[in-house]
Amino acid sequence: MCALKSIRQLCEAGAKAHGSGDALNADFFLRRACSQARGLNSPILEAKILNTMAVFALADGRAGKAVPLLTEARQKVSDRIGAKNKLYTVISNNLLQAETAAIGAW
C-alpha cells in the first residue's frame, strides 16, 4: 500500500506542477510515478500515468511527445486487458487527437 501512496503523491505533485506551468517538474514527477508502477508490475497503472503525461504534453502544445506515450499506454492496456474497455477507448481517442495535432504542426 505504501508504494501506491507514493505513486499517488507523485502523480498529484506532477499535476500540481503542470497546473502551475512547470512542465519540466510535472514530467519529472510523473516519470518517477511511472517507474514505480513498472516496479510493481502494474501495466494498467503505468498506462494511466503515461496517458496523463501525454495529455499534459498535448495541452502544452507538444503533440509529438504525446504520440509515443499514448502508443505505449494503449499497447500496455491491450496486452493486459484487451481493447474492449473504457481505458483503451480513452487512450485511443487521446492518441487520435495527438496524431492530428502532430500532423497539423508539420
C-alpha positions as CSV (number, residue, x, y, z in Angstrom):
1,M,0.0,0.0,0.0
2,C,2.9,2.4,0.7
3,A,4.0,2.1,-2.9
4,L,0.6,3.1,-4.2
5,K,0.5,6.0,-1.8
6,S,3.9,7.1,-3.1
7,I,2.7,6.8,-6.7
8,R,-0.4,8.8,-5.9
9,Q,1.6,11.5,-4.3
10,L,4.0,11.7,-7.2
11,C,1.0,12.0,-9.6
12,E,-0.5,14.7,-7.5
13,A,2.8,16.6,-7.4
14,G,3.0,16.2,-11.2
15,A,-0.5,17.6,-11.7
16,K,0.2,20.5,-9.4
17,A,3.4,21.3,-11.2
18,H,1.7,21.2,-14.5
19,G,-1.1,23.4,-13.2
20,S,1.4,26.0,-12.2
21,G,3.1,25.9,-15.6
22,D,6.1,23.9,-14.6
23,A,6.1,21.2,-17.3
24,L,9.7,20.1,-16.5
25,N,8.8,19.1,-12.9
26,A,5.5,17.7,-13.9
27,D,7.3,15.4,-16.3
28,F,9.9,14.5,-13.6
29,F,7.2,13.5,-11.0
30,L,5.1,11.6,-13.5
31,R,8.2,9.7,-14.8
32,R,9.1,8.7,-11.3
33,A,5.5,7.5,-10.7
34,C,5.6,5.5,-13.9
35,S,8.8,3.9,-12.9
36,Q,7.4,2.9,-9.6
37,A,4.3,1.5,-11.3
38,R,6.6,-0.5,-13.6
39,G,8.4,-1.8,-10.5
40,L,5.1,-3.0,-9.1
41,N,4.5,-4.8,-12.5
42,S,1.3,-2.8,-12.9
43,P,0.9,-2.1,-16.6
44,I,-2.6,-0.6,-16.2
45,L,-1.3,1.9,-13.7
46,E,1.6,2.6,-16.0
47,A,-0.7,3.2,-18.9
48,K,-2.8,5.6,-16.8
49,I,0.2,7.6,-15.9
50,L,1.5,7.6,-19.5
51,N,-1.9,8.8,-20.6
52,T,-1.7,11.7,-18.1
53,M,1.8,12.6,-19.2
54,A,0.6,12.6,-22.8
55,V,-2.4,14.8,-22.0
56,F,-0.2,17.3,-20.3
57,A,2.2,17.3,-23.3
58,L,-0.7,17.8,-25.7
59,A,-2.1,20.6,-23.6
60,D,1.4,22.2,-23.7
61,G,1.5,22.0,-27.5
62,R,3.9,19.1,-27.6
63,A,1.8,16.6,-29.6
64,G,4.9,14.9,-31.0
65,K,5.9,13.9,-27.4
66,A,2.4,12.8,-26.6
67,V,2.0,10.3,-29.5
68,P,4.7,7.7,-28.4
69,L,3.5,7.9,-24.8
70,L,-0.1,7.2,-25.9
71,T,1.0,4.4,-28.2
72,E,2.9,2.8,-25.4
73,A,0.0,3.2,-23.0
74,R,-2.6,1.8,-25.4
75,Q,-0.3,-1.3,-26.1
76,K,0.0,-1.9,-22.3
77,V,-3.8,-1.9,-21.9
78,S,-4.3,-4.0,-25.0
79,D,-1.7,-6.6,-23.8
80,R,-3.2,-6.8,-20.3
81,I,-6.9,-6.4,-20.6
82,G,-7.7,-6.1,-24.3
83,A,-9.2,-3.4,-26.5
84,K,-12.8,-3.6,-25.4
85,N,-12.7,-1.4,-22.3
86,K,-13.1,2.3,-21.4
87,L,-9.4,2.9,-20.7
88,Y,-8.4,1.6,-24.1
89,T,-11.0,3.8,-25.7
90,V,-9.9,6.9,-23.8
91,I,-6.3,6.4,-24.7
92,S,-7.2,5.7,-28.4
93,N,-9.2,8.9,-28.6
94,N,-6.3,10.9,-27.0
95,L,-3.9,9.2,-29.5
96,L,-6.1,10.3,-32.4
97,Q,-6.2,13.8,-31.1
98,A,-2.4,13.9,-30.6
99,E,-1.7,12.4,-34.0
100,T,-4.0,15.0,-35.6
101,A,-2.2,17.8,-33.7
102,A,1.2,16.5,-34.6
103,I,0.3,16.4,-38.3
104,G,-1.1,19.9,-38.1
105,A,2.3,21.0,-36.7
106,W,4.0,19.9,-39.9
